[in-house]
Every structure is written in C-alpha cells, then in structure tokens.
Amino acid sequence: MRPAYERRHAGEFKADAIAALRAQYELICAFEDRIDVAEHLRRAGLPVFLYGAGQQAAAEALELLGVDEQELLPDSAPGEAGERGMAG
C-alpha cells in the first residue's frame, strides 16, 4: 500500500491516506487488524472495526482490565457490542 521510501508509523501513513481519499469518496468505516493503527484512524475521525488478531487482543485486554465494553460505547444499546467489532 505504501511507497518503499515511506517510513512513518502505519497509523500515521494510513490516516494521511484516508484524508486524501476523503477528498474524492465518502468513507464510512475501515477494517483494521492492528489496534495501534485503528487508534490513529479513529483519531482521524473514521470508525474502525477490528478483526483477526486485533479483535481478539482487544477483547482479551478488556477482560484482563475488568472493563465492560458497554461502558466504552455511550450510544449503544445492550447487545450491539459485537456489531462494533470488539466482542469475541
């Protein structure tokens, strides 16, 4: 996806790529497997769904911390967590 000379963090690169794409397209969300990159994209204003190892790692981290995912989703109703990509 990125040119060979590009050495920035993947999240920084993708956030800039998203900004360029928004000039031509209406982007509604992204799918990402790395939590650190997903955080960059979210800070850029794009909803992100974690999948694969990222989804599993996020679910495990919440479990270890004793955090109920619903506490992190202020506008969600019970049962919607899986639709947001973090339940697993």
C-alpha positions in Angstrom: 0.0 0.0 0.0 2.8 2.5 0.8 5.7 3.5 -1.3 9.1 1.9 -0.4 10.5 5.2 0.9 7.7 5.7 3.4 8.9 5.1 7.0 6.3 6.7 9.2 4.2 4.6 11.6 1.5 2.7 9.7 -1.2 4.6 11.5 0.1 8.0 10.5 0.5 6.9 6.9 -3.0 5.4 6.7 -4.6 8.5 8.4 -3.0 10.7 5.8 -4.1 8.3 3.0 -7.6 8.4 4.4 -7.6 12.2 4.4 -6.6 12.1 0.7 -9.3 9.6 -0.1 -12.0 11.6 1.6 -11.5 14.4 -1.0 -12.9 12.0 -3.6 -15.0 9.5 -1.7 -17.4 9.2 1.2 -15.7 6.9 3.6 -18.0 5.3 6.2 -15.6 3.0 8.1 -12.3 1.0 8.0 -11.4 -2.6 8.9 -8.1 -3.0 10.6 -6.2 -5.8 12.3 -3.8 -3.7 14.4 -5.1 -1.9 17.5 -2.4 0.8 17.2 -3.3 1.6 13.6 -7.0 1.5 14.4 -6.5 4.2 17.1 -4.8 6.5 14.6 -7.7 6.1 12.2 -10.3 6.7 14.9 -8.4 9.9 15.9 -8.7 10.9 12.3 -12.5 10.6 12.6 -13.1 7.3 10.9 -15.0 4.5 12.6 -12.9 1.3 12.7 -13.8 -2.3 13.1 -11.1 -4.6 14.5 -10.8 -8.1 13.0 -8.5 -11.0 13.4 -5.7 -10.7 16.0 -6.7 -7.1 16.8 -10.2 -8.1 17.7 -9.0 -10.9 19.9 -6.3 -8.8 21.6 -8.8 -6.0 22.3 -11.3 -8.4 23.8 -8.6 -10.0 26.0 -7.3 -6.7 27.1 -10.8 -5.6 28.2 -11.3 -8.9 30.0 -8.0 -8.6 31.9 -8.7 -5.0 32.9 -12.2 -6.0 34.1 -13.8 -3.4 31.7 -17.3 -3.9 30.4 -17.2 -3.0 26.7 -20.6 -1.4 27.1 -19.0 1.3 29.4 -16.9 2.3 26.4 -19.8 2.7 24.0 -22.0 5.5 25.3 -24.6 5.4 22.5 -25.0 1.7 22.2 -27.8 -0.5 23.4 -27.2 -3.9 25.1 -26.2 -6.5 22.5 -24.7 -4.1 20.0 -21.0 -4.6 21.1 -20.4 -7.5 18.6 -21.5 -5.3 15.8 -18.8 -2.8 16.6 -16.0 -5.3 16.2 -14.6 -5.8 19.6 -16.6 -8.6 21.2 -15.1 -12.0 20.6 
